[in-house]
Amino acid sequence: MDMDASTLTEPVVTLTESAAGEVKALLEKPENAGKLLRVYVEQGGCSGMQYSMVFDEKRLDDVAAEMHGVSVLVDPFSAKYIRGAVVDFSESLTAGGFKISNPNARESCGCGKSFTAQA
């Protein structure tokens, strides 16, 4: 049985059931057909790095995992900063939406979308 090495490792990012349910609903939209969820970091935000999520296609060097029926992609650069992070979703009126809890973040800003971390 030929298995890709990325399927044998622990997932870089974990989705809660709530987050997976929201992602599945978004994936049903025609513009997202055939795409997968990508979680990544980029330079920016008020703390130096910021979280981003997008629907995308798998790239050669991605680490992929599946949880609650949703495939999640993370590129090697982002994996250094968000390994062990948990993506949750809340429908709360005041602080609703996707939230990422990152054990690697040394500091986070008030918006919860940017952070400082040691790779």
C-alpha positions, 0 to 999 in steps of 0.5 A: 500500500503506497501512502503519502508521508503527509497522511501518516503525520499528525495534522498541523491544524485541527478543525472543531466540528463547528468549524468543519460544519461551516467549511462544508456549507461554504464548500457547497457554493459553486465557486468553491467546487472541487477546492479544499480549505487552506489555512496559512500565515502571512506577514502583516497584521498588528502583531507581525503575522496574520492568519488567513484561510482560503479555498484552494487546490492542493500543491505538491509540498502541502501537508494535508489532513482530513477531519470531520469530513473536511480536507485541510491544507497547510504549506510548509512555511505556515506549518512552522508557525501554526502546528497544533493550532485549532480552528473553531467557528462560533455564530455569536453576534459579538465575536462570531466567525472563525477563530484560531487558537495557536499554542505557538503564539507568544503575543496576539492582538485584540482582533485575534487575527494576528500574532507573534510567534517563534518558528 
